[in-house]
C-alpha cells in the first residue's frame, strides 16, 4: 500500500470511528427514529464511501487533486450525528473544525488542510463552493443523494399506505423533472452522473405511479 492510500485509510478509520461515537451519544428515541428511516451509522458510512467513489471519478475527469477530494469526501459527514434536523446544515462547518487537528497529524500542508476543510464546510452551503475540489465534493454528495438507496428511503415511511405514497411520489416526480431540466451541479462529470441518477429515480417513481393506476378492477 502506498503512502497516499495509507493516509486515506487513516482518514476513513477516523471518520467511521467518529460517526459511531457521535451516534452512540444520541438519545434512544433519536437513534430509533434514524434507524426507522434507514438513516443510522451503516447508511451514513455507506453513503460516505459512495461519495468518495464518485468524488474520485469526478476528480480524475476534471483534473483536480484526487487525494484531497477523496479525503474531503471521507470526512464530509463526520459531524452528521453531532447536529439535529433543525440545524443539520451546520454539520459541514462543525465537521471541518473536527477534522482539522486530525489532518494536521497526517502531514498535510496548511494549504491542503485549508482546501479539505473548505470542501467539508462548503458541501452543505448554497452558492458556489469556490475551489475545484469543493465543487467536486458537493457534486459527489448530490450524485449519491439521488441514487437507488434514496428511492428506498422515499418509500419506506409510507409503504403501508398506497394512496399516500403514490401522491407523494407524484410530487417527487415534478421536483426531479425540474432538477433534470436545471441540473444545478458544478462540473460536467457531476452533471452527467447526476442526470443518470435522476433518470433512474424518475423511471422507478413513474413506474410505481403507473402501477398504482392499474391496481383497480378492469372494466369489461
C-alpha positions in Angstrom: 0.0 0.0 0.0 1.5 3.4 -1.0 1.7 6.4 1.3 -1.3 8.1 -0.2 -3.6 5.0 0.3 -2.3 4.6 3.9 -3.1 8.2 4.7 -6.6 7.9 3.2 -7.2 4.7 5.1 -6.4 6.5 8.4 -8.9 9.2 7.4 -11.5 6.5 6.7 -10.9 4.9 10.1 -11.1 8.2 11.9 -14.4 9.1 10.1 -16.1 5.8 10.8 -15.0 5.9 14.5 -16.3 9.4 14.9 -19.6 8.6 13.3 -20.1 5.6 15.6 -19.1 7.6 18.7 -21.4 10.5 17.8 -24.3 8.2 17.1 -24.0 6.5 20.4 -24.3 9.8 22.1 -27.8 10.4 20.6 -30.9 9.6 22.7 -32.6 6.3 22.4 -35.5 8.0 20.7 -33.3 9.8 18.2 -31.5 6.6 17.3 -34.7 4.7 16.9 -36.1 7.4 14.5 -32.9 7.3 12.5 -33.0 3.6 12.2 -36.7 3.6 11.2 -35.8 5.7 8.2 -32.8 3.6 7.4 -30.5 6.5 8.2 -28.3 5.2 11.0 -24.5 4.8 11.0 -24.5 2.0 8.5 -26.3 4.1 5.9 -24.2 7.2 6.7 -20.9 5.3 6.3 -22.0 3.5 3.1 -23.1 6.9 1.7 -19.7 8.3 2.6 -17.9 5.5 0.8 -20.0 6.1 -2.3 -19.4 9.8 -2.2 -15.7 9.1 -2.1 -16.0 6.8 -5.1 -18.0 9.4 -7.1 -15.6 12.1 -6.0 -12.6 10.1 -7.3 -14.2 9.6 -10.7 -15.2 13.3 -11.0 -11.8 14.5 -9.8 -10.0 12.3 -12.3 -12.2 13.5 -15.1 -12.0 17.2 -14.1 -8.2 17.2 -13.5 -8.5 18.1 -9.8 -6.4 16.9 -6.8 -7.8 13.3 -6.4 -6.3 12.7 -2.9 -7.7 15.9 -1.5 -11.1 15.3 -3.0 -11.2 11.7 -1.6 -10.0 12.9 1.8 -12.7 15.5 2.0 -15.4 13.1 0.8 -14.5 10.7 3.6 -14.8 13.5 6.1 -17.7 15.4 4.7 -20.3 14.0 7.0 -18.4 13.2 10.2 -20.5 15.7 12.2 -23.8 14.4 10.9 -24.8 12.9 14.2 -23.5 16.0 16.1 -26.4 18.1 14.8 -30.1 17.8 14.8 -32.7 18.1 12.0 -33.2 21.8 12.9 -29.5 22.7 12.4 -28.4 19.9 10.1 -26.6 22.3 7.7 -24.1 23.0 10.5 -22.6 19.5 10.1 -20.4 20.9 7.3 -18.7 23.7 9.3 -18.6 21.6 12.5 -17.1 18.7 10.6 -14.4 20.9 9.2 -13.4 22.0 12.7 -13.4 18.5 13.9 -11.3 17.2 11.0 -8.6 19.9 11.1 -6.4 18.7 14.0 -6.5 15.2 12.7 -5.4 16.3 9.2 -2.6 18.2 10.8 -1.3 15.0 12.4 -1.2 13.3 8.9 1.4 15.7 7.5 -0.8 17.7 5.0 0.4 21.3 4.4 -1.6 24.2 5.7 -2.9 25.0 2.2 -4.0 21.4 1.7 -5.8 21.3 5.1 -7.5 24.6 4.3 -8.7 23.2 1.0 -10.0 19.9 2.5 -11.7 21.8 5.4 -13.3 24.2 2.9 -14.7 21.2 1.0 -16.2 19.8 4.1 -17.7 23.1 5.3 -19.0 24.2 1.8 -20.8 21.0 0.7 -23.9 22.0 2.6 -23.9 25.7 1.7 -25.8 27.4 -1.1 -23.9 29.1 -3.9 -20.5 28.4 -5.4 -18.3 26.4 -3.1 -15.2 28.0 -4.5 -12.3 25.6 -5.2 -12.5 22.9 -7.9 -12.1 20.3 -5.1 -15.0 21.8 -3.1 -17.3 21.8 -6.2 -16.4 18.1 -6.8 -17.2 17.1 -3.2 -20.5 18.9 -3.4 -21.3 17.2 -6.7 -20.3 13.8 -5.4 -22.6 14.2 -2.4 -25.5 15.2 -4.6 -25.0 12.4 -7.0 -25.3 9.8 -4.2 -28.2 11.6 -2.6 -30.3 10.8 -5.7 -29.2 7.2 -6.1 -31.0 3.9 -5.6 -30.9 3.8 -1.8 -32.8 7.1 -1.7 -35.6 5.5 -3.6 -36.0 3.1 -0.7 -35.9 5.9 1.8 -38.5 7.9 0.0 -40.9 4.9 0.0 -40.2 3.3 3.4 -42.2 5.6 5.7 -45.5 5.3 3.7 -45.1 1.8 2.3 -48.3 0.7 4.0 -50.4 3.5 2.5 -50.6 3.0 -1.2 -52.7 6.2 -1.8 -50.4 8.4 0.3 -47.2 7.1 -1.2 -48.4 7.4 -4.8 -49.5 11.0 -4.1 -46.1 11.8 -2.5 -44.2 10.3 -5.4 -46.2 12.3 -7.9 -45.0 15.4 -6.2 -41.5 14.0 -6.1 -41.6 13.3 -9.9 -42.3 17.0 -10.5 -39.3 18.1 -8.4 -37.0 15.6 -10.1 -38.1 16.7 -13.5 -37.2 20.3 -12.5 -33.8 19.1 -11.3 -33.2 17.3 -14.6 -34.0 20.4 -16.5 -31.9 22.7 -14.4 -29.1 20.3 -13.4 -27.5 22.5 -10.7 -24.3 20.6 -10.3 -21.0 22.4 -10.9 -18.9 20.0 -13.0 -19.6 18.4 -16.4 -18.8 15.0 -15.0 -21.0 15.6 -11.9 -23.8 16.8 -14.1 -23.7 13.6 -16.2 -23.7 11.3 -13.2 -26.5 13.4 -11.6 -28.6 13.1 -14.8 -28.2 9.3 -14.7 -29.3 9.1 -11.1 -32.3 11.4 -11.8 -33.3 9.2 -14.7 -33.2 6.1 -12.5 -35.4 7.6 -9.9 -37.8 9.1 -12.4 -38.2 5.7 -14.1 -38.9 3.9 -10.9 -41.3 6.5 -9.5 -43.2 6.8 -12.8 -43.5 3.0 -13.0 -44.8 2.9 -9.4 -47.4 5.6 -10.0 -48.4 3.8 -13.2 -48.7 0.5 -11.4 -51.0 2.2 -8.9 -53.3 3.2 -11.7 -53.5 -0.4 -12.8 -54.5 -1.6 -9.3 -58.2 -1.5 -10.0 -60.8 -3.9 -11.4 -60.8 -4.0 -15.2 -63.8 -2.5 -16.9 -65.5 -5.0 -19.3 
